[in-house]
Amino acid sequence: MSELTATADPSSLQVLLAELPSGLLAGRRVLVTGGARGLGLAFAQCIAAAGARVVLADILGELAESEAEALRAAGHAAHALGVDLADPAAIEACAGEAIRLLGGLDGLVNNAAITNSGGRDAHQLDVDLWDRVMNVNVRGTWLMGRACHAALAASGRGAVVNLASDTALWGAPKLLAYASSKGAVISMTRSLAREWGGDQITVNAVAPGLTLVEATEYVPLARHQKYLEGRAIPREQQAADVCGAALYLLSGLSRFVTGQVLAVNGGFVMN
Ligand SMILES: NC(=O)c1ccc[n+]([C@@H]2O[C@H](COP(=O)([O-])OP(=O)(O)OC[C@H]3O[C@@H](n4cnc5c(N)ncnc54)[C@H](O)[C@@H]3O)[C@@H](O)[C@H]2O)c1
């Protein structure tokens, strides 16, 4: 164990990066949706540090660009694209441009999602919100995969990592649209894994537990407390805690792993 990993906060990104096997993703080309902030940004930073060239695509195009610029300043190969995953034509254009910029595609991290679905009871949820969440989280995930399929197949080692959520596994209340969308992402992951295995593409999902990012600041304290008390590892979950799972599922280490849901939640839900 290095001095850094022995003494630093075990949930920090620096510790994870210090432990990365060198060249884990060397030469790979990866598109990360929702890469401007939160988990998607942490994924993009780790993926770049693992040697891949990366495109950060997000509805927050300017923020994605400034994060790509920071990655370039640190010596990595990174680009940014603006995209609204609710718009099928924009998804096609984004995938095409990412594949052009990278000269092909080996990995897709379908991370972008509407993460705050209102915190309302199911009987008060409105149809517009349900439709928006489903369009971005489910249809957007499918359409981005579809738009990238040919390039991933051409790679010969394509890997899709879909972001699910443990809310789809434990029946989280007041999150009906969001949790349902993530349940659909899990089903989609399994169906695509069957259909695309013959194209040498693995399709897996990562299901994080409640992770501290800007977007989860709205989550009531009681839910944070419930997670804290329910985890086998009794501490808050950080974005860096989820990165190892994504790196593994994008790398050659998981070449025969497909159709799986990797729950990363400190043991809150044991799948
Ligand atoms: N943070 C958690 O507790 C947690 C837990 C389980 C699963 N997840 C999943 O992890 C992923 C990342 O979530 P996060 O917590 O970092 O939240 P976040 O809101 O910070 O990240 C979502 C990203 O997606 C982008 N996005 C939203 N709508 C978009 C659209 N229409 N088109 C393009 N981009 C769009 C946002 O701008 C943002 O950058 C999501 O799929 C989320 O469901 C998060």
Ligand as a Chemical Component Dictionary entry (heavy atoms), coordinates in Angstrom:
data_LIG
# 
_chem_comp.id                   LIG 
_chem_comp.type                 NON-POLYMER 
_chem_comp.pdbx_formal_charge   0 
_chem_comp.three_letter_code    LIG 
# 
loop_
_chem_comp_atom.comp_id 
_chem_comp_atom.atom_id 
_chem_comp_atom.alt_atom_id 
_chem_comp_atom.type_symbol 
_chem_comp_atom.charge 
_chem_comp_atom.model_Cartn_x 
_chem_comp_atom.model_Cartn_y 
_chem_comp_atom.model_Cartn_z 
_chem_comp_atom.pdbx_ordinal 
LIG N1  N1  N 0  -26.033 10.453 -6.679  1  
LIG C1  C1  C 0  -26.758 9.396  -6.317  2  
LIG O1  O1  O 0  -27.116 9.237  -5.146  3  
LIG C2  C2  C 0  -27.127 8.341  -7.323  4  
LIG C3  C3  C 0  -27.615 7.109  -6.827  5  
LIG C4  C4  C 0  -27.992 6.138  -7.747  6  
LIG C5  C5  C 0  -27.876 6.362  -9.100  7  
LIG N2  N2  N 1  -27.406 7.562  -9.545  8  
LIG C6  C6  C 0  -27.329 7.747  -10.987 9  
LIG O2  O2  O 0  -26.059 8.241  -11.352 10 
LIG C7  C7  C 0  -26.185 9.069  -12.508 11 
LIG C8  C8  C 0  -25.544 10.408 -12.232 12 
LIG O3  O3  O 0  -26.281 11.073 -11.229 13 
LIG P1  P1  P 0  -25.688 12.220 -10.286 14 
LIG O4  O4  O 0  -26.028 11.864 -8.913  15 
LIG O5  O5  O -1 -24.286 12.517 -10.656 16 
LIG O6  O6  O 0  -26.651 13.441 -10.636 17 
LIG P2  P2  P 0  -26.481 14.727 -11.544 18 
LIG O7  O7  O 0  -27.830 15.326 -11.645 19 
LIG O8  O8  O 0  -25.366 15.554 -11.033 20 
LIG O9  O9  O 0  -25.999 14.137 -12.923 21 
LIG C9  C9  C 0  -26.800 13.953 -14.009 22 
LIG C10 C10 C 0  -26.125 14.587 -15.215 23 
LIG O10 O10 O 0  -26.973 14.349 -16.319 24 
LIG C11 C11 C 0  -27.164 15.567 -17.012 25 
LIG N3  N3  N 0  -28.476 15.557 -17.664 26 
LIG C12 C12 C 0  -29.687 15.638 -17.069 27 
LIG N4  N4  N 0  -30.654 15.672 -17.990 28 
LIG C13 C13 C 0  -30.043 15.605 -19.190 29 
LIG C14 C14 C 0  -30.510 15.602 -20.539 30 
LIG N5  N5  N 0  -31.804 15.715 -20.828 31 
LIG N6  N6  N 0  -29.607 15.504 -21.529 32 
LIG C15 C15 C 0  -28.280 15.436 -21.243 33 
LIG N7  N7  N 0  -27.765 15.450 -20.006 34 
LIG C16 C16 C 0  -28.653 15.538 -18.996 35 
LIG C17 C17 C 0  -27.072 16.642 -15.933 36 
LIG O11 O11 O 0  -26.794 17.929 -16.484 37 
LIG C18 C18 C 0  -25.969 16.109 -15.055 38 
LIG O12 O12 O 0  -24.692 16.520 -15.487 39 
LIG C19 C19 C 0  -27.674 9.130  -12.829 40 
LIG O13 O13 O 0  -27.995 8.167  -13.799 41 
LIG C20 C20 C 0  -28.306 8.772  -11.506 42 
LIG O14 O14 O 0  -29.602 8.249  -11.662 43 
LIG C21 C21 C 0  -27.042 8.554  -8.691  44 
# 
loop_
_chem_comp_bond.comp_id 
_chem_comp_bond.atom_id_1 
_chem_comp_bond.atom_id_2 
_chem_comp_bond.value_order 
_chem_comp_bond.pdbx_ordinal 
LIG N1  C1  SING 1  
LIG C1  O1  DOUB 2  
LIG C1  C2  SING 3  
LIG C2  C3  SING 4  
LIG C2  C21 DOUB 5  
LIG C3  C4  DOUB 6  
LIG C4  C5  SING 7  
LIG C5  N2  DOUB 8  
LIG N2  C6  SING 9  
LIG N2  C21 SING 10 
LIG C6  O2  SING 11 
LIG C6  C20 SING 12 
LIG O2  C7  SING 13 
LIG C7  C8  SING 14 
LIG C7  C19 SING 15 
LIG C8  O3  SING 16 
LIG O3  P1  SING 17 
LIG P1  O4  DOUB 18 
LIG P1  O5  SING 19 
LIG P1  O6  SING 20 
LIG O6  P2  SING 21 
LIG P2  O7  DOUB 22 
LIG P2  O8  SING 23 
LIG P2  O9  SING 24 
LIG O9  C9  SING 25 
LIG C9  C10 SING 26 
LIG C10 O10 SING 27 
LIG C10 C18 SING 28 
LIG O10 C11 SING 29 
LIG C11 N3  SING 30 
LIG C11 C17 SING 31 
LIG N3  C12 SING 32 
LIG N3  C16 SING 33 
LIG C12 N4  DOUB 34 
LIG N4  C13 SING 35 
LIG C13 C14 SING 36 
LIG C13 C16 DOUB 37 
LIG C14 N5  SING 38 
LIG C14 N6  DOUB 39 
LIG N6  C15 SING 40 
LIG C15 N7  DOUB 41 
LIG N7  C16 SING 42 
LIG C17 O11 SING 43 
LIG C17 C18 SING 44 
LIG C18 O12 SING 45 
LIG C19 O13 SING 46 
LIG C19 C20 SING 47 
LIG C20 O14 SING 48 
# 
